């Protein structure tokens, strides 16, 4: 089945070809897992969310028109499912310096002055700090920041994935940066973003 292109796999899966469905999952799983890792709500396991997304993909497979690449179509379903899950689990606790681990506190204290590459343990702490700051963003702002800065996507790519206009992507990114800056300032660190 490896020789089949995406459109042929979709058609075969629509005809209840189990082998084609397995091949679609095999090809698309890395993309879906990456999207889930980027947007996963804290209380939802990665595997559960991936399964939810694949259920939606197969339920909506008949709606795939082939006008856009299958990966874009799947990305949109994955992002929307993650956003829905985040929305359903929305909790925005107040972040205080004391809520951070020692590693995260060290990163906050050193981030503004350091221009060198972070050591692996500092990279992990930085990622955890970003996740803390993401709690203060709306799901769509979190998505835009993640796609733009963490995944290195262009504004046009974000427009295609999310359906937001290019101006809306830029505005949401700006507002998200302002919110993150405000919360970093509350932690005693300014001028990072």
N, C-alpha and C positions, 0 to 999 in steps of 0.2 A: 504493500500500500504506500510505500515511501515515495513512489513516483507520482502519485496523484497530487494535483495542485489543490489549493484551498477550496475552490469552487466545486471541484469534483468530490472532495471529501464531504462538503456540506450537503451536496445532493445525495450522496450515498447514505449519509447519516439520516437524512430526512426519509429515506426509504427503509429505515430501521436496520441498517447494516452496522452490526455491533463492532466489527473490525474498523470501520471508518470512524465511528464514534470514539473508539479507543485511540486511534491515530490523531484525531483532533485534540483530544485531551493531552496526549503525549506532546504534541507540537505547541499547544497553547499554555500548558501548565507553567512553564518558566515565566511567561509574561504575566499571567494572572497572579502567581505567587509574588512577583516583584511589586505589582500594584498593591496587593494586600499588605505586604510588609511596609509599604510606604504610607498606607492610609488606615491601617487596622486600628479599630478602637481597642482600648486596653483590655476590656473584659472578653473580647471575642478571640478565640484561638485562630491562628492562621489557617489551619486545616479546615476548620468548620466554615470559615468565610470563603475559602477556595471552593469548597463543595457547594455552598449556596450560589456562588457565581456560576459554576458549571451547570447547575440545575437551571438557572435563568438562561444561560446561553443555549442550552438544548431546548428549553421551552420556547425560545424566541427564534430559533434557527430558521424557521420558515420566513421570518421577516428580513433575513439577510439578503440584500439585493445585489451585492457584488459591486456596487458603485464606489465603495471605499474598500481599502484593504481589510481583510478579515481581522488583522491585528488591531486596527483602529476601532472597529466595531466591538471587538471583545474588550478592548481597553475602556471604552465608554461604559459598557455594562459593568465591568469591574469597579470603575471609579464610582459610578452611581450607586452600586450595591454597598460599597464601603461608606459612602456619604450617608446613605440611608441608615446603615448600622450605627455610625457615629451619632447621627441625629437621634436615634432611638435610645442611645446610651448617654446622652448629653449630661455631663456633670462638669461644672467649672469651679473647682475649689480655688480658694485664694492661695497663691504661691508665696511662701515666705522663705527667707534664706535658710531658716532652720529645717525646712522640708527637704532640702537638698542633701545628697550624700556628701561625704568629705571630698570625694573626687570632683563632684559637680561644683562644690563651693570653690575648690582650688581652680577649676577651669574658669568660673565666673571672675575670680579675683585676678587671674593671669591673662585672660583672653584679650583684654583691651591693650595690654602692653606687649604681647608676644606677636612677632611677625614670622617666626620660624614654624616649620612643620610640627604638628603635635605628635607626641609619642602615641603608640597604639592605645595605651590605657587612657590617655587624655582624649583621644578621638572618641572612645566609647563614652566617656563622661560628657564630652561635647554633644554627642548624639542624644544622650539622655537629657541634657539641658534643653536642647532644641525640642525634644518631645514634651518636656514640662512647659515650655513657652507655647507650644502648639495648643495646649489646653485652653489658652485664652483666645484662640482664633475661632472664627466660624468655620465649619467644615469646608466651605468653598475657598476661604482664604488659606486654610491649611493646605488644601490641594494645590492651589496656585503657587504658593511658596515652595512646596515640595517639588512640583514639576519644574518650576523655573530655576531654582537655586540648587536643590539637592540632586535632581536628575539631569539638569542642564538642558532642558527642553526650550525651544524658542516660543515666543508669544504666539506665533502662527500655529505651532504644534499644539499648544495648550488650547487655543481656540478650537481646533479640530477635535481634540479629545473631550473637552468639556462642553462645547457649544456656546461658551461665552464669547462675546465680541472681543476683538483685540484691545479696544480701549478699556473694556471692563476688566480684562486680565491685568492690564497695567495699573488700573485704579485699585483693584483688590490687592495686588502685590504691594502697592504703596501703603495702603491702609494696614495691611498685615505687618509690614515692617515697622510702622509707627506703633502699633500695639505691642509688638515684641520689644521695641526700644523702651517703651514706657515701663514694661514689667522688668526689664533688665535694670533700668534706672532705680526702680523700687528695691532691687536686690543690691544696689550700690555700684552698679557698673553702667557707665554711659558711653556713648560714642562708638559702640561696636558695629551697629547696623547702619 
